[in-house]
């Protein structure tokens, strides 16, 4: 293993506002720069005409020459070629020879990167340099305003970056998180590196013998055991001052990293040595929870220190010592917030472009807001940095690529605090998504509404429980709105918290791909927020979209699997993994005509939506349907059911895999009649993380009629609690659960399909206590379609809590609008009462439910988990058009 032979550098420098009284720390006592090097006899230095004859440096390290350079006339295997930078080799050359050949144009030399100790018997370097003040930054921000340098020592740039901005208007700040300001910073540094083969007893011959063994691919030696000790170091004096502000409104957590500036500084050349310094500036942002805030701060800092690194004895850090000033400008805090940012440069000095130290510094601020504490807000200044090493031996056998950073925190100091602004709406809770506090839950003050969205559904899912993979969902977005998605949603609707439409769009691909009907439209099935404020959307068939909050397509990808009928072979859930990535689940099968015969297909995606691994999860002799995912940083729980064709029997299924896709455990959840051992059919359709860390799963049981089930699953797969409920009227088929949430007090809200007399389809909503006993229940729906009284179904509702004590029911309807569409109802989560004045649903009634006759027990489930090669994603052309969706308030019944 390659040790941190070439580690290095640290710097710290800090933040915010011009005019620091800090004194600039000095560098170590001035010395003359010097570069001393003594090559081996086997080191071939290209210069003059020999270097001019270098015609090409290919990606695999092949060097092509016009003719044969004199210095390479007798070049041999393991000789080292070094050269200063040229247009053909901008990083210079430090490579050892593996083989040579000639063609009609001249010499061809095949090479690999060489450790610097292969080229020189002795090397002793001391370089002093500084960041220039005439650098022209090249980054262009999102509003196409080129950055400029107003002058002064070091590098200055303005920062004018939205983390997200829904309407793309920088003048409206109620839909964005925004950073604004300027940073000025500079860095003086002294870089050193030295080694001497005279201190090594084994000598270069032992190293070369080991390297020859390494190149065979079958070796037992470690080539680094034979190399001389290398010491490298970086001393620095750094300073920065800035004025920055951060403001925004956000209703979900976010993380973002914005590249502000990157520049390769002029090479430092002592032929044949080439040192390549570069500077990168990044701004990072983090936020948690509901937040509405703005703050300004200014400050400055200087720092000095150093680091030395030995390949034999490790790291020795000197300091850093620093001085700083902070002050606050306007601070306006309204709601709970934990928001921070940091910005600063990273310096690297790489010998020949692939070996050397890195140093980073950052300055920033963190705002904490808590209305239950005094003072209400606290503002902290931060100064941090990192030291690191880069060794670019990625393609050299026996050596490893190193690109490591060791962060350190120099300062986090509170420098301002105060009272928060008055709450908006006289302190009324927000109508955005989330669990409410007890006051809002017990005494909700919002306006109830019932609203239909015509023409947003492709077909109307009416089939019985478990017959297909159907669902609806309201997904909260960063701007406090909700996206309407689902298995049959052919329009994406962004809905305001009051039920009005912010925008609506339809998406079609540039090729038809539904084999049954040949249409190119996409069904927007699942959505999850990405850390930068955009949204990742899974669509049918086997498609991923990344959309901004205005619904514009940032990229689109289709998995190269043949799509089948949308009721089964499709993606069924998409969730964040708790570590920046995502889990995506669906089904794969072999028969278009028998789509229900399938296995589960689970993928892990990174933060950019690229696949990191793919697994096929199967139950021998059965068919596994996954309808919901619950994820954490350690893995994901798959919740659904297995199907036995011969007996037409479904059992609930819960499968836990770790973050690598390896199986942890699998459990069958069996629904039995509580009075005997007869087994009923069970489908699990909904799941969420409970407050105590367990997973709550909900679904449907087919016994003498329909029953709904709520099951608590422990982290080890055991089931400590399960409850079911059914209709008290034998003439009704009863409830089938499709969605559930845990209440802020205790107990649950469950929603689903209600099959009443003559198998009519309505919604039901029920409040359950912590033991699963029904506290209240209602049905909602329409009697007959206004233009066709044979259409009377309302199906597959989902339930979402809001911070003002409400519960939003969303699902499909054909009974209330001439066009199939979506239906939204907002009721108090505490009671479910819909009494609207003057609006009343065409059909709402109190529902009588009782405890079901089914008991759910855990049993062993045998599954196989195998790698499932994903064919490359293809870019999919997607056309977007505005959808004229006009929501309608539901009129009062006669």
TORDO-395819 format. One record per residue (C-alpha): residue in one letter; x, z, y. Coordinates in steps of 0.05 Angstrom, whole numbers. Each point is the difference from the previous one (the first is absolute). Layout:
BEGIN
R   res     east       up    north
R     A        X        Z        Y
...
END
This chain:
BEGIN
R   res     east       up    north
R     X        0        0        0
R     X       26      -18       69
R     X       10       62       41
R     X      -12        3       75
R     X       70      -28       12
R     X      -18      -29       67
R     X      -49       49       29
R     X       -2       16       73
R     X      -26       12       65
R     X      -47       41       36
R     X      -29        2       68
R     X      -52       37       36
R     X      -30      -17       64
R     X      -65       14       30
R     X      -57      -11       41
R     X      -41      -11       55
R     X        5       -9       75
R     X       52      -21       48
R     X       46       48       35
R     X       31       46      -51
R     X       46       53       27
R     X       33        3      -68
R     X       75      -10       -1
R     X       25      -57      -43
R     X       41       31      -57
R     X       69      -29       -6
R     X       29      -41      -56
R     X       61       27      -37
R     X       65       -6       40
R     X       16      -72       16
R     X       47      -36      -47
R     X       22      -71       -3
R     X      -41      -42      -48
R     X       41      -22      -59
R     X      -10      -41      -62
R     X       53        3      -53
R     X       -7      -36      -66
R     X       47      -20      -56
R     X      -26      -52      -49
R     X       15       -6      -73
R     X       39      -61      -24
R     X      -65      -23      -32
R     X      -37        2       66
R     X      -10      -70       28
R     X      -10        0       76
R     X      -35      -61       26
R     X       20      -19       70
R     X       15      -61       42
R     X       -7      -65      -37
R     X      -15       35      -66
R     X      -60       35       32
R     X      -22      -64       35
R     X       -5      -34      -68
R     X      -55       48      -23
R     X      -61      -46       -4
R     X      -54       45      -28
R     X      -15       71      -24
R     X      -59       -4      -49
R     X      -50       56      -14
R     X       31       16      -68
R     X       70        9       31
R     X       26      -69      -16
R     X       52      -24       51
R     X        8      -75       10
R     X       60      -30       36
R     X       19      -67       27
R     X       62      -12      -42
R     X       41       59      -25
R     X       27       50       51
R     X       74       13       -8
R     X      -10       75       -7
R     X      -47      -11      -58
R     X       43      -51      -38
R     X       15       50      -55
R     X      -60       47        9
R     X      -16       40      -63
R     X      -57       41      -29
R     X       -8       68       35
R     X       40      -23       61
R     X      -35       20       64
R     X      -16      -48       57
R     X       -7       29       70
R     X      -15      -34       65
R     X      -25       13       70
R     X      -70      -23       21
R     X      -13      -73       12
R     X      -62      -43        8
R     X        0      -13      -74
R     X       13       73      -18
R     X      -29       41       57
R     X       14       66      -36
R     X       70      -19      -19
R     X       23        0      -72
R     X       20       58      -46
R     X      -11      -27      -71
R     X       37       -2      -66
R     X        7      -63      -42
R     X      -35       -6      -67
R     X       16      -74      -14
R     X       20      -65       33
R     X      -13      -74       -9
R     X        7      -65       40
R     X      -44      -58       16
R     X        9      -64       40
R     X       -2       37       67
R     X       48       57      -16
R     X        8       70      -28
R     X      -60       41      -23
R     X       10       76       -7
R     X      -52       45      -32
R     X        3       71       27
R     X      -33       68        2
R     X        3       53       56
R     X       65       40       -4
R     X       10       74       15
R     X       45        3       60
R     X       52       38      -42
R     X       10      -64      -42
R     X       27      -37       61
R     X       47       50       32
R     X       53       49      -24
R     X      -12       40       63
R     X      -51       -2       56
R     X       -3       43       63
R     X      -51      -18       54
R     X      -21       34       64
R     X      -49      -38       45
R     X      -33       23       65
R     X      -60      -36       27
R     X      -64        8       39
R     X      -68      -32        2
R     X        0      -55       53
R     X      -45        0       61
R     X      -14      -74        3
R     X      -38       -8      -66
R     X      -64      -41        5
R     X      -51       29      -49
R     X      -35      -53      -41
R     X      -64       36      -23
R     X      -66      -26       27
R     X      -57       49       -2
R     X      -71      -13      -20
R     X      -21      -20       69
R     X       54      -54        4
R     X       38       35       55
R     X       74      -12       -9
R     X       43       63        7
R     X       51        1       56
R     X       61       40       18
R     X       -2       27       72
R     X       74       20       -3
R     X       40       64       -5
R     X       46       26      -54
R     X      -24       -7      -71
R     X      -63      -35      -23
R     X      -67        7       36
R     X      -66      -26      -25
R     X      -73       10       18
R     X      -46       23      -56
R     X      -71      -27        3
R     X      -27        1      -70
R     X      -71        9      -29
R     X       -3       31      -69
R     X      -67      -33       -4
R     X      -47      -30       52
R     X      -68      -22      -25
R     X      -22      -44       58
R     X       70      -24       17
R     X      -10       23       72
R     X       56       46       23
R     X      -43       26       57
R     X      -51       32      -46
R     X       29       62      -32
R     X      -59       26      -40
R     X       16      -43      -61
R     X       76        6       -6
R     X       61       43       -8
R     X       50      -22       51
R     X       72       15       19
R     X       26      -16       70
R     X       65       16       34
R     X       75      -16        3
R     X       62       24      -36
R     X       72       -5       22
R     X       56       18      -46
R     X       74      -12      -13
R     X       51       19      -51
R     X       76        6        2
R     X       32        6      -67
R     X       66        4      -37
R     X        1      -29      -70
R     X       56       15      -50
R     X       15      -20      -72
R     X       64       10      -40
R     X       27        0      -72
R     X       68       -7      -33
R     X       14      -23      -72
R     X       66       39        1
R     X      -41       63      -16
R     X      -29      -30      -63
R     X       40        8      -64
R     X      -39      -49      -42
R     X       12      -57       49
R     X      -36      -65       11
R     X       14      -25      -71
R     X      -45       54      -31
R     X      -55      -18       49
R     X        5      -74      -16
R     X       -1       14      -75
R     X      -65       39        9
R     X      -29      -55       44
R     X       15      -53      -52
R     X      -39       43      -49
R     X      -57        7       50
R     X       -5      -75        8
R     X      -14       -8      -74
R     X      -64       39        9
R     X       18       48      -55
R     X       42       56       28
R     X       12       75       -5
R     X       47       12       58
R     X      -19       16       72
R     X       42      -44       47
R     X       -6       51       55
R     X       40       50      -40
R     X       62      -42       13
R     X      -10      -12       74
R     X       38       40       53
R     X      -36       50       44
R     X      -32      -32       60
R     X      -14       41       62
R     X      -45      -28       54
R     X      -30       31       61
R     X      -38       -9       64
R     X        6       40       65
R     X      -51      -13       54
R     X      -26       19       68
R     X      -71      -22       13
R     X      -52        7       54
R     X      -71      -23       12
R     X      -57       11       48
R     X      -70      -26       -1
R     X      -70        5       27
R     X      -53       -9      -53
R     X      -75        9       -9
R     X      -46       -2      -59
R     X      -75       -6        3
R     X      -56      -18      -47
R     X      -62       12      -40
R     X        6        2      -76
R     X      -46       23      -55
R     X       47       -8      -60
R     X       72       18      -14
R     X       51      -53       16
R     X       74      -15       -5
R     X       35      -59       31
R     X       70      -25       11
R     X       10      -51       55
R     X       65      -39        8
R     X       15        1       74
R     X       69      -30        3
R     X       56      -27      -44
R     X       66      -28       22
R     X       66      -17      -33
R     X       55       23       47
R     X       63      -44        7
R     X       46        5      -60
R     X       63       43        6
R     X       55      -43      -30
R     X       71       19      -19
R     X       17      -60      -44
R     X      -15       -1      -56
R     X      -43       63        8
R     X      -70      -10       28
R     X      -44       59       22
R     X      -72      -18       14
R     X      -38       51       42
R     X      -76       -7       10
R     X      -55       40       32
R     X      -73        6      -22
R     X      -53       37       39
R     X      -64       23      -35
R     X      -61       39       24
R     X      -38       41      -52
R     X      -69       29        9
R     X      -40       51      -41
R     X      -69       29        8
R     X      -48       42      -41
R     X      -74       14        6
R     X      -49      -14       54
R     X       36       -4       66
R     X      -13      -19       72
R     X       60       12       44
R     X       49      -24       52
R     X       65       31       21
R     X       62      -17       41
R     X       68       32       -4
R     X       70      -12       25
R     X       68       25      -18
R     X       71      -16      -15
R     X       54       21      -48
R     X       73      -10      -15
R     X       36       14      -64
R     X       69       -4      -30
R     X       28       12      -68
R     X       31      -32      -59
R     X        0       -9      -75
R     X       55      -14      -49
R     X      -11      -21      -72
R     X       47        0      -59
R     X      -13      -39      -63
R     X       28       59      -39
R     X      -24       63       38
R     X      -64      -21       36
R     X      -25       10       71
R     X       26       43       57
R     X      -46        2       60
R     X       24       22       69
R     X      -59       21       44
R     X      -35      -35       29
R     X       -1       39       66
R     X      -54      -19       49
R     X      -34       15       65
R     X      -71      -19       21
R     X      -56        5       50
R     X      -75      -10       -9
R     X      -59        1       47
R     X      -73      -17       -8
R     X      -44      -46       41
R     X      -75       -6       -9
R     X      -26       28      -66
R     X      -73      -12      -18
R     X      -23       25      -67
R     X      -72       -1      -24
R     X       -8        3      -75
R     X       44       27      -56
R     X       65      -39       -3
R     X       68        1      -32
R     X       35      -60       30
R     X       74      -17        7
R     X       48      -55       15
R     X       74      -11       -1
R     X       42      -57       26
R     X       75      -14        1
R     X       58      -43      -22
R     X       38       -7      -65
R     X       73      -22        2
R     X       38      -30      -58
R     X       73      -22       -3
R     X       12      -41      -62
R     X       67      -26      -23
R     X      -10      -72      -21
R     X      -75       11        7
R     X      -10       41      -63
R     X       38       65        2
R     X       -6       54       53
R     X      -35       58       33
R     X      -66        5       36
R     X      -23       49       53
R     X      -69       10       29
R     X      -31       42       54
R     X      -72       10       21
R     X      -37       32       56
R     X      -74       14        1
R     X      -58       48        7
R     X      -54       33      -41
R     X      -68       22       25
R     X      -40       53      -37
R     X      -72       12       20
R     X      -44       54      -30
R     X      -62       21       39
R     X       -5       65      -40
R     X       67       25       27
R     X       27       19       68
R     X       34      -37       31
R     X      -41      -59      -24
R     X       57      -50        0
R     X       76        6       -9
R     X       50      -54       16
R     X       68       -1      -35
R     X       62      -41       15
R     X       41      -24      -59
R     X       72      -23       -8
R     X       22      -25      -67
R     X       46      -48      -34
R     X       30      -22      -66
R     X       67      -19      -30
R     X        7      -50      -55
R     X       41      -50      -37
R     X      -10      -72      -20
R     X       39      -31      -57
R     X      -22      -70      -17
R     X       25       -7      -72
R     X      -68      -22      -24
R     X       27      -57      -44
R     X       65       33      -23
R     X       -4       26      -72
R     X       19       73       -7
R     X      -15       16       72
R     X      -66       18       33
R     X      -32      -18       66
R     X       -4       60       47
R     X      -45        1       60
R     X      -13       73       13
R     X      -19       42       60
R     X        9       75        6
R     X      -47       23       56
R     X       10       62       41
R     X      -42       35       53
R     X       38       25       61
R     X      -58       27       40
R     X      -74       12        0
R     X      -18       41       62
R     X      -67       15       32
R     X        2      -17       74
R     X      -72       -5       20
R     X      -68       29      -19
R     X      -68        8       31
R     X      -75       -6       -4
R     X      -37      -59      -30
R     X      -49      -43       37
R     X      -74       16       -7
R     X      -31      -30      -63
R     X      -39      -64       10
R     X      -76        2       -7
R     X        0       75       16
R     X       39       13      -64
R     X      -45      -39      -47
R     X       38      -19      -63
R     X       23      -71      -10
R     X      -44      -48      -40
R     X       61      -28      -35
R     X       14        9      -74
R     X       21       68      -27
R     X      -25       67      -22
R     X      -34       40       55
R     X       11       71       21
R     X      -51       52      -20
R     X      -35        1       67
R     X      -13      -75       -1
R     X      -19        2      -74
R     X      -51       55       10
R     X      -29      -26       66
R     X       11      -76        5
R     X      -17      -28       69
R     X        9      -75      -11
R     X      -54      -53        4
R     X      -25      -21      -69
R     X       -7      -74      -11
R     X      -18      -51      -54
R     X       26      -70       10
R     X        3      -64      -41
R     X       54      -54        4
R     X      -32      -65      -24
R     X       41      -55      -34
R     X       62       41      -19
R     X       -9       -3      -75
R     X       14      -54      -51
R     X      -54       13      -51
R     X      -36       65      -14
R     X       29       46      -54
R     X      -60       28      -38
R     X       25        7      -72
R     X       -4       66      -38
R     X       53       54       -2
R     X       67      -23      -26
R     X      -23      -71      -10
R     X       47      -27       53
R     X       55       24       48
R     X      -38       10       65
R     X       11       44       61
R     X       -5        6       75
R     X       45       38       48
R     X        9       19       73
R     X       75        3       15
R     X       23       38       63
R     X       49      -37       44
R     X       52       24       50
R     X      -44      -15       59
R     X      -56       46      -24
R     X      -45      -54      -27
R     X      -23      -17      -71
R     X        9      -63      -40
R     X      -57      -21      -47
R     X       30      -25      -66
R     X      -24       -4      -71
R     X       -5      -40      -64
R     X      -51      -48       31
R     X       20        2       73
R     X       12      -71       25
R     X        6       21       73
R     X       47       52       27
R     X      -36       43       51
R     X       36       48       46
R     X      -52       52       19
R     X        2       49       58
R     X      -18       72      -17
R     X      -69       -9       31
R     X      -16      -56      -49
R     X       11      -59       48
R     X       44      -59      -17
R     X       70       -3       31
R     X       13      -68      -34
R     X      -16      -36      -65
R     X       39      -55      -35
R     X       -2      -43      -62
R     X       61      -23      -39
R     X        7      -63      -42
R     X       61      -27      -36
R     X       28      -70        8
R     X      -15      -15      -74
R     X      -62       12      -42
R     X       15       47      -58
R     X      -64       29      -28
R     X       -6      -35      -67
R     X      -74       13       -6
R     X      -23      -24       69
R     X       62      -33       30
R     X       -4       37       66
R     X       62       20       41
R     X      -30       61       34
R     X       33       69       -7
R     X      -38       63      -14
R     X       31       58       40
R     X       -1       53      -54
R     X       46       58       18
R     X       42       20       61
R     X       52       52       15
R     X       38       16       65
R     X       73      -19        4
R     X       49       46       35
R     X        6      -46       61
R     X      -74        0       17
R     X      -17      -65      -36
R     X      -43       -5      -63
R     X       15      -23      -70
R     X      -61      -33      -32
R     X      -12      -18      -73
R     X      -48      -58       -8
R     X      -31      -39      -56
R     X       31      -38      -34
R     X       68       35       -9
R     X       18       -5       74
R     X       35       46       49
R     X       -8       -6       75
R     X       34       37       56
R     X      -45        3       61
R     X        8       29       69
R     X      -56       44       28
R     X      -33      -61       31
R     X       -6      -33      -68
R     X       55      -52       11
R     X       39      -21      -62
R     X       74       21        4
R     X       15      -26      -70
R     X      -39      -18      -62
R     X       22       -3      -73
R     X      -34      -19      -64
R     X       24       24      -68
R     X       11      -57      -48
R     X      -52       20      -50
R     X      -59      -43      -18
R     X      -61       32       32
R     X      -61       11      -43
R     X      -69       25       14
R     X        0       49       58
R     X      -41       53      -36
R     X       59       21      -44
R     X       68      -34        8
R     X       21       21       70
R     X       33       55       40
R     X      -43       62        2
R     X       37       52       42
R     X       57        6       50
R     X       29       66       24
R     X       62       26       37
R     X       51       33      -45
R     X       19       58       46
R     X       71      -28       10
R     X      -12      -62       43
R     X      -21      -47      -55
R     X      -65      -17      -37
R     X      -31       -3      -69
R     X      -44      -60      -16
R     X      -42       -2      -63
R     X      -42      -53      -33
R     X      -14      -33      -66
R     X       30      -56      -41
R     X      -33      -36      -58
R     X        7      -61      -42
R     X      -70      -29       -1
R     X      -41      -25       59
R     X      -64        3      -41
R     X       12       73      -21
R     X       28       31       63
R     X      -17       70      -23
R     X       54       -6      -54
R     X       60       21       41
R     X       57       48       12
R     X       18       38       64
R     X       52      -31       45
R     X       37       50       45
R     X       50      -21       54
R     X       43       39       48
R     X       12      -30       68
R     X       52       20       52
R     X      -16       13       73
R     X        2      -75       14
R     X      -48      -17      -56
R     X       52      -29      -48
R     X       -6       17      -74
R     X       52       50      -25
R     X      -28        6      -71
R     X      -59      -24      -42
R     X      -30       32      -62
R     X      -53      -21      -51
R     X      -37       61      -26
R     X      -41       -9      -63
R     X      -39       42      -50
R     X       11      -26      -71
R     X      -65      -28      -27
R     X      -38       14       65
R     X       -4      -30       70
R     X       22       42       60
R     X      -35       -4       67
R     X       31       36       60
R     X      -48        8       58
R     X       36       51       44
R     X       70       26       15
R     X       24       67       27
R     X       74        0       20
R     X       54       48       23
R     X       75       -3        9
R     X       11       13      -75
R     X      -45      -55      -28
R     X      -72      -21       -6
R     X      -62       18      -41
R     X      -42      -58      -26
R     X      -74       16       -9
R     X      -50      -44      -36
R     X      -25      -11      -71
R     X       16      -33      -66
R     X      -47      -46      -37
R     X       -8       -8      -75
R     X      -31      -68      -14
R     X      -23       16      -71
R     X      -39       61       20
R     X      -17      -20       71
R     X       25       68       21
R     X       36       21       64
R     X       40       63        9
R     X       30       26       64
R     X       75       -9        6
R     X       54       32       43
R     X       72      -24       -5
R     X       58       30       39
R     X       64      -40       12
R     X       60       22       41
R     X       30      -35       60
R     X       39      -48      -45
R     X      -62      -21      -40
R     X       18       42      -62
R     X      -57       34      -37
R     X       -8       75       11
R     X      -65       13      -37
R     X      -67      -32      -16
R     X      -67       33      -13
R     X      -66      -24      -27
R     X      -60       33       35
R     X      -57        0      -50
R     X      -73       12       20
R     X      -37       37      -55
R     X      -70       26       -4
R     X        7       74       15
R     X      -47       18      -57
R     X       33      -41      -55
R     X       61      -44      -12
R     X      -33      -66       16
R     X       43      -40       49
R     X      -26      -34       62
R     X       31      -56       42
R     X       41       21       60
R     X       29      -41       58
R     X       44       32       53
R     X       -7      -38       66
R     X       27       45       55
R     X       58       48        9
R     X       35       40       55
R     X       51       56        9
R     X      -34       68        5
R     X       21       54       49
R     X       34       41      -56
R     X       41      -60      -26
R     X      -46      -18      -58
R     X      -33      -68       -4
R     X      -76       -7        6
R     X      -28      -58      -40
R     X      -72      -23        1
R     X      -39      -50      -40
R     X      -61      -16      -42
R     X      -25       21      -68
R     X      -50      -40      -41
R     X      -39       49      -42
R     X      -76       -2       -8
R     X        1      -24       71
R     X       54       -2       53
R     X       40       61       19
R     X       54        9       53
R     X       64       38      -17
R     X       51       39       41
R     X       64       18      -36
R     X       60       41       24
R     X       67      -22      -31
R     X       60       46        3
R     X       71      -27       11
R     X       13        7      -75
R     X      -61      -41      -19
R     X      -45       58      -21
R     X      -72        5       23
R     X      -20       70       24
R     X      -66      -22       31
R     X      -52      -54      -10
R     X      -73       -5       21
R     X      -54      -52       -6
R     X      -69       -9       31
R     X      -61      -42      -15
R     X      -71      -14       22
R     X      -55       49      -18
R     X      -49      -58       -7
R     X        2      -32      -69
R     X      -28      -65       30
R     X       63       -9       42
R     X       67      -24      -27
R     X       35       46       50
R     X       66        2       38
R     X       68      -34      -11
R     X       55       26       44
R     X       43      -51       37
R     X       35       43       54
R     X       16       73       14
R     X       35       44       51
R     X       18       74        2
R     X      -32       39       57
R     X       40       44       48
R     X      -36       63      -23
R     X       -8       -8      -75
R     X      -36      -48      -45
R     X       -8      -74        4
R     X      -40      -58       27
R     X      -16      -52      -53
R     X      -32      -68       12
R     X      -21      -55      -46
R     X      -54      -46      -27
R     X      -69       27      -14
R     X      -44      -34      -51
R     X      -71       22        8
R     X      -67      -24      -26
R     X        4      -71      -28
R     X       76        2        7
R     X       -1       -8       76
R     X       69        8       33
R     X       10       47       59
R     X       55       46       23
R     X        3       74      -11
R     X       40       54       35
R     X        6       71      -27
R     X       34       63       21
R     X       32       40      -57
R     X       29       69        2
R     X       68       17      -29
R     X      -31        9      -69
R     X      -33      -69        3
R     X      -71       26       10
R     X      -44      -44       43
R     X      -17       31       68
R     X      -39      -58       28
R     X       -9      -74      -12
R     X      -31      -61       35
R     X      -11      -73      -16
R     X        7      -55       51
R     X      -18      -73       -2
R     X      -51      -55       13
R     X      -63      -19      -37
R     X        2      -76        3
R     X       41      -54       33
R     X      -36      -26       63
R     X       -1      -71      -28
R     X       -2       13      -75
R     X      -33       62      -27
R     X       35       -9      -68
R     X       65       20       33
R     X       -2       75       10
R     X       69       26      -19
R     X       49       45       38
R     X       62       14      -41
R     X       71       27       -6
R     X        4       47       60
R     X       64       35       20
R     X        4       64       41
R     X       51       16       55
R     X        4       64       40
R     X        9        1       76
R     X       30       54       44
R     X      -66       14       36
R     X      -33       26      -64
R     X      -29      -66      -22
R     X       -1      -40      -63
R     X        0      -76        3
R     X      -35      -35      -57
R     X       19      -73       -8
R     X      -21      -49      -54
R     X      -38      -64      -16
R     X      -72      -17       15
R     X      -47      -58      -13
R     X      -63       39       14
R     X        6       10       74
R     X       26      -66       27
R     X      -16      -73      -17
R     X       74      -10      -14
R     X       39       43      -49
R     X       41       47       42
R     X       30       68       12
R     X      -39       63       17
R     X       27       59       39
R     X      -35       67        5
R     X       29       61       35
R     X      -27       68      -20
R     X       24       72        5
R     X       48       15      -56
R     X      -29       70       -5
R     X      -72      -21      -15
R     X       -6      -76       -6
R     X      -62        0       45
R     X      -14      -69       27
R     X      -58       15       47
R     X       12      -51       54
R     X      -37       -1       65
R     X      -27      -53        7
R     X       37      -34      -58
R     X      -22       13      -71
R     X       22      -36      -63
R     X      -55      -40      -34
R     X       10       46      -59
R     X       30       70       -1
R     X      -23       58      -42
R     X       19       67      -27
R     X       28       -7      -70
R     X       -7       50      -57
R     X       62        6      -43
R     X       19       49      -55
R     X       61       16      -41
R     X       15      -54      -50
R     X        1        7      -75
R     X       71      -27       -8
R     X       65       38       -6
R     X       67      -32       14
R     X       60       20      -42
R     X       73      -24       -1
R     X       29      -35      -60
R     X       66      -36      -16
R     X        5      -71       24
R     X       55      -45      -28
R     X       24      -53       49
R     X       58      -49        3
R     X       38      -14       64
R     X       42      -64        3
R     X       35      -39       54
R     X      -45      -56       24
R     X       41      -56       32
R     X      -32      -21       65
R     X        6      -73       15
R     X       28      -11       70
R     X      -48        9       56
R     X      -18      -63       36
R     X      -16       -3       73
R     X      -73      -15        8
R     X      -28      -37       59
R     X      -59       40       27
R     X      -49      -23       52
R     X      -34       52       43
R     X      -65      -10       37
R     X      -42       48       40
R     X      -63       21      -36
R     X      -62        6       42
R     X      -22       67      -27
R     X      -55       32       42
R     X      -19       69      -26
R     X      -73       19        3
R     X      -30       69        7
R     X      -50       12      -55
R     X      -70        1       30
R     X      -50       54      -14
R     X      -48      -11      -57
R     X      -74      -11       15
END
